[in-house]
Amino acid sequence: MRGDLVGLGRSNHPILCPVRALICRLKHLHLHNAPLITPIYTVFAPTPTAITTSELTQHLRLACHTIGATVGISADNISIRSLRSSGAMMALLCADVDTDKIQLLGQWRSDEML
């Protein structure tokens, strides 16, 4: 339904769990006495700095160059915005939502997402 929120739960992976990653970010901000209005993507090294989407895309593409060939992903076809839709799709698949519904929600025209 339009307006519904889809959240991610714990994956129990020691590094890739989205809940653990969020907790680490919050601990980092708390450690540096960040005000409550501080964006979650702020890092302190040594002064507060916001990470840009272009920097994240650059690092994601670098990682993709490293392992992309093994999973069939081209670095040129990926950006940080890819994570939003991919994460939502994976959460829906893990929740056993019908793939036709996921395809409609994501406005995918092909079966490639499956």
PALOSE-169914 format. One line per field, with one value per atom (N, C-alpha, C): atom name; residue number from 1; z negated, x, y; residue in one letter. Coordinates in pm, whole numbers. Last residue first. Layout:
N
at: (CA  ...)
i: (NUM  ...)
c3: (Z  ...)
c1: (X  ...)
c2: (Y  ...)
aa: (a  ...)
END
This chain:
114
at: (N  CA  C  N  CA  C  N  CA  C  N  CA  C  N  CA  C  N  CA  C  N  CA  C  N  CA  C  N  CA  C  N  CA  C  N  CA  C  N  CA  C  N  CA  C  N  CA  C  N  CA  C  N  CA  C  N  CA  C  N  CA  C  N  CA  C  N  CA  C  N  CA  C  N  CA  C  N  CA  C  N  CA  C  N  CA  C  N  CA  C  N  CA  C  N  CA  C  N  CA  C  N  CA  C  N  CA  C  N  CA  C  N  CA  C  N  CA  C  N  CA  C  N  CA  C  N  CA  C  N  CA  C  N  CA  C  N  CA  C  N  CA  C  N  CA  C  N  CA  C  N  CA  C  N  CA  C  N  CA  C  N  CA  C  N  CA  C  N  CA  C  N  CA  C  N  CA  C  N  CA  C  N  CA  C  N  CA  C  N  CA  C  N  CA  C  N  CA  C  N  CA  C  N  CA  C  N  CA  C  N  CA  C  N  CA  C  N  CA  C  N  CA  C  N  CA  C  N  CA  C  N  CA  C  N  CA  C  N  CA  C  N  CA  C  N  CA  C  N  CA  C  N  CA  C  N  CA  C  N  CA  C  N  CA  C  N  CA  C  N  CA  C  N  CA  C  N  CA  C  N  CA  C  N  CA  C  N  CA  C  N  CA  C  N  CA  C  N  CA  C  N  CA  C  N  CA  C  N  CA  C  N  CA  C  N  CA  C  N  CA  C  N  CA  C  N  CA  C  N  CA  C  N  CA  C  N  CA  C  N  CA  C  N  CA  C  N  CA  C  N  CA  C  N  CA  C  N  CA  C  N  CA  C  N  CA  C  N  CA  C  N  CA  C  N  CA  C  N  CA  C  N  CA  C  N  CA  C  N  CA  C  N  CA  C  N  CA  C)
i: (114  114  114  113  113  113  112  112  112  111  111  111  110  110  110  109  109  109  108  108  108  107  107  107  106  106  106  105  105  105  104  104  104  103  103  103  102  102  102  101  101  101  100  100  100  99  99  99  98  98  98  97  97  97  96  96  96  95  95  95  94  94  94  93  93  93  92  92  92  91  91  91  90  90  90  89  89  89  88  88  88  87  87  87  86  86  86  85  85  85  84  84  84  83  83  83  82  82  82  81  81  81  80  80  80  79  79  79  78  78  78  77  77  77  76  76  76  75  75  75  74  74  74  73  73  73  72  72  72  71  71  71  70  70  70  69  69  69  68  68  68  67  67  67  66  66  66  65  65  65  64  64  64  63  63  63  62  62  62  61  61  61  60  60  60  59  59  59  58  58  58  57  57  57  56  56  56  55  55  55  54  54  54  53  53  53  52  52  52  51  51  51  50  50  50  49  49  49  48  48  48  47  47  47  46  46  46  45  45  45  44  44  44  43  43  43  42  42  42  41  41  41  40  40  40  39  39  39  38  38  38  37  37  37  36  36  36  35  35  35  34  34  34  33  33  33  32  32  32  31  31  31  30  30  30  29  29  29  28  28  28  27  27  27  26  26  26  25  25  25  24  24  24  23  23  23  22  22  22  21  21  21  20  20  20  19  19  19  18  18  18  17  17  17  16  16  16  15  15  15  14  14  14  13  13  13  12  12  12  11  11  11  10  10  10  9  9  9  8  8  8  7  7  7  6  6  6  5  5  5  4  4  4  3  3  3  2  2  2  1  1  1)
c3: (983  918  934  1136  993  919  1395  1357  1207  1514  1403  1353  1578  1615  1491  1477  1593  1633  1155  1245  1357  951  1089  1183  697  745  887  685  595  646  882  897  811  771  904  928  538  531  664  646  570  560  754  844  775  528  620  719  210  345  442  -66  9  152  -250  -170  -105  -356  -429  -355  -167  -292  -375  20  55  -71  -130  -88  -53  -154  -274  -241  115  37  -90  179  249  168  12  -4  61  119  -21  -47  379  356  214  335  396  373  199  146  203  359  231  176  573  597  466  485  490  517  530  392  387  826  754  614  1116  975  917  1360  1348  1206  1343  1413  1396  1228  1145  1210  1287  1344  1259  1154  1143  1201  1116  1241  1237  907  894  1016  983  928  915  1058  1162  1111  809  904  1007  632  630  735  718  648  657  827  911  851  597  707  804  453  400  509  626  600  546  602  731  717  336  376  509  353  273  308  521  559  484  366  495  540  157  130  258  297  231  203  377  480  420  135  213  321  -122  -9  64  -468  -353  -242  -659  -599  -478  -946  -801  -749  -1236  -1173  -1022  -1250  -1268  -1198  -1186  -1328  -1354  -1181  -1151  -1106  -1220  -1293  -1273  -990  -1054  -1121  -923  -964  -1029  -866  -777  -809  -1030  -1062  -979  -1118  -1022  -1052  -1434  -1347  -1249  -1625  -1486  -1387  -1868  -1819  -1674  -1846  -1879  -1815  -1948  -1838  -1885  -2105  -2161  -2052  -2004  -1970  -2013  -2088  -2133  -2110  -1932  -2076  -2135  -1679  -1702  -1850  -1732  -1682  -1710  -1800  -1900  -1861  -1551  -1667  -1778  -1399  -1361  -1481  -1535  -1529  -1495  -1478  -1618  -1622  -1202  -1257  -1401  -1195  -1132  -1185  -1320  -1385  -1327  -1120  -1256  -1331  -896  -892  -1030  -898  -955  -957  -817  -719  -771  -1034  -970  -888  -1143  -1229  -1168  -1084  -1025  -1106  -1176  -1262  -1197  -1063  -981  -1061  -1191  -1214  -1121  -935  -1065  -1077  -775  -776  -918  -676  -750  -740  -493  -498  -567  -534  -550  -555  -314  -413  -418  -97  -228  -337  77  82  -58  0  0  0)
c1: (1424  1407  1533  1469  1486  1477  1400  1541  1562  1155  1176  1320  1049  1103  1117  959  888  936  901  990  907  784  763  867  778  905  899  515  559  684  525  434  478  718  739  649  590  717  744  377  349  475  516  437  405  623  713  639  475  463  547  692  590  591  874  788  671  1060  933  830  1257  1281  1154  1138  1160  1180  1146  1018  1031  1422  1339  1204  1496  1542  1459  1371  1332  1373  1511  1367  1319  1769  1742  1594  1730  1775  1745  1660  1564  1602  1898  1765  1666  2118  2101  1961  2118  2085  2054  2222  2076  2029  2488  2441  2289  2505  2523  2469  2607  2566  2592  2718  2573  2522  2990  2928  2776  3051  3062  2995  2843  2935  2934  2822  2778  2885  2877  2817  2764  3019  2873  2801  3280  3241  3090  3295  3304  3258  3287  3176  3178  3493  3419  3310  3626  3698  3625  3437  3551  3624  3285  3230  3338  3443  3419  3367  3418  3550  3537  3147  3199  3338  3143  3065  3116  3298  3345  3271  3132  3271  3323  2902  2897  3036  3003  2956  2949  3059  3168  3127  2801  2901  3020  2676  2633  2734  2915  2825  2787  2928  2967  2867  3022  2913  2966  3219  3216  3101  3362  3241  3240  3719  3605  3483  3907  3883  3766  3632  3769  3852  3331  3419  3562  3054  3168  3254  2710  2821  2930  2478  2591  2711  2281  2339  2463  2302  2268  2344  2211  2323  2279  2028  1992  2103  2143  2040  2002  2501  2364  2262  2755  2684  2545  2964  2870  2797  3101  3151  3057  2950  3088  3145  2720  2714  2854  2816  2767  2764  2881  2983  2940  2631  2738  2848  2504  2454  2558  2657  2651  2606  2600  2738  2741  2325  2370  2513  2338  2274  2317  2463  2527  2468  2272  2402  2475  2077  2048  2178  2194  2158  2130  2477  2344  2307  2738  2642  2500  2885  2926  2815  2762  2846  2887  2420  2553  2641  2164  2258  2395  1985  2025  2116  1705  1840  1866  1507  1530  1674  1397  1485  1503  1064  1189  1272  850  911  1045  549  693  738  297  343  495  246  264  308  48  123  128  85  0  89)
c2: (-1114  -1242  -1323  -897  -879  -1010  -975  -971  -959  -979  -1072  -1072  -637  -768  -855  -404  -457  -596  -281  -354  -412  -132  -89  -151  -220  -166  -113  -316  -209  -140  -519  -405  -287  -688  -633  -512  -758  -684  -616  -902  -779  -693  -1117  -1030  -897  -1239  -1169  -1080  -1200  -1253  -1171  -1203  -1130  -1185  -1314  -1401  -1329  -1155  -1160  -1245  -1161  -1234  -1248  -987  -1128  -1212  -747  -804  -952  -714  -724  -786  -692  -807  -825  -448  -570  -693  -273  -289  -419  -302  -335  -358  -206  -344  -389  60  -32  -177  147  171  71  85  17  33  255  115  42  490  480  337  453  442  433  250  376  357  69  72  210  21  11  21  20  132  135  -222  -102  18  -497  -400  -274  -817  -679  -588  -1092  -1045  -903  -1186  -1191  -1134  -1151  -1282  -1297  -886  -989  -1125  -746  -743  -852  -716  -843  -852  -477  -583  -717  -314  -352  -471  -278  -357  -400  -107  -241  -333  112  54  -88  162  118  57  247  131  74  476  363  235  635  606  484  653  584  545  807  671  589  1043  970  826  1113  1083  1009  1163  1048  1012  1258  1286  1157  1291  1209  1236  1567  1491  1414  1590  1598  1512  1723  1669  1695  1648  1739  1680  1461  1484  1580  1302  1261  1379  1191  1282  1236  1192  1126  1232  1165  1250  1165  1033  1008  1097  1127  998  967  1473  1367  1239  1599  1562  1453  1663  1696  1660  1607  1517  1543  1665  1707  1612  1437  1502  1544  1329  1429  1506  1118  1251  1363  904  913  1053  942  964  982  867  1004  1037  599  691  836  496  497  595  522  597  604  341  482  567  101  151  299  83  96  151  43  163  187  -206  -90  39  -366  -346  -224  -348  -299  -273  -467  -326  -267  -673  -656  -507  -723  -672  -654  -829  -704  -642  -1058  -974  -841  -1109  -1114  -1019  -1084  -1156  -1176  -925  -1039  -1131  -753  -806  -924  -590  -649  -695  -298  -413  -461  -196  -183  -309  -11  -143  -126  167  161  16  289  193  193  453  517  421  224  348  409  -118  0  124)
aa: (l  l  l  m  m  m  e  e  e  d  d  d  s  s  s  r  r  r  w  w  w  q  q  q  g  g  g  l  l  l  l  l  l  q  q  q  i  i  i  k  k  k  d  d  d  t  t  t  d  d  d  v  v  v  d  d  d  a  a  a  c  c  c  l  l  l  l  l  l  a  a  a  m  m  m  m  m  m  a  a  a  g  g  g  s  s  s  s  s  s  r  r  r  l  l  l  s  s  s  r  r  r  i  i  i  s  s  s  i  i  i  n  n  n  d  d  d  a  a  a  s  s  s  i  i  i  g  g  g  v  v  v  t  t  t  a  a  a  g  g  g  i  i  i  t  t  t  h  h  h  c  c  c  a  a  a  l  l  l  r  r  r  l  l  l  h  h  h  q  q  q  t  t  t  l  l  l  e  e  e  s  s  s  t  t  t  t  t  t  i  i  i  a  a  a  t  t  t  p  p  p  t  t  t  p  p  p  a  a  a  f  f  f  v  v  v  t  t  t  y  y  y  i  i  i  p  p  p  t  t  t  i  i  i  l  l  l  p  p  p  a  a  a  n  n  n  h  h  h  l  l  l  h  h  h  l  l  l  h  h  h  k  k  k  l  l  l  r  r  r  c  c  c  i  i  i  l  l  l  a  a  a  r  r  r  v  v  v  p  p  p  c  c  c  l  l  l  i  i  i  p  p  p  h  h  h  n  n  n  s  s  s  r  r  r  g  g  g  l  l  l  g  g  g  v  v  v  l  l  l  d  d  d  g  g  g  r  r  r  m  m  m)
END
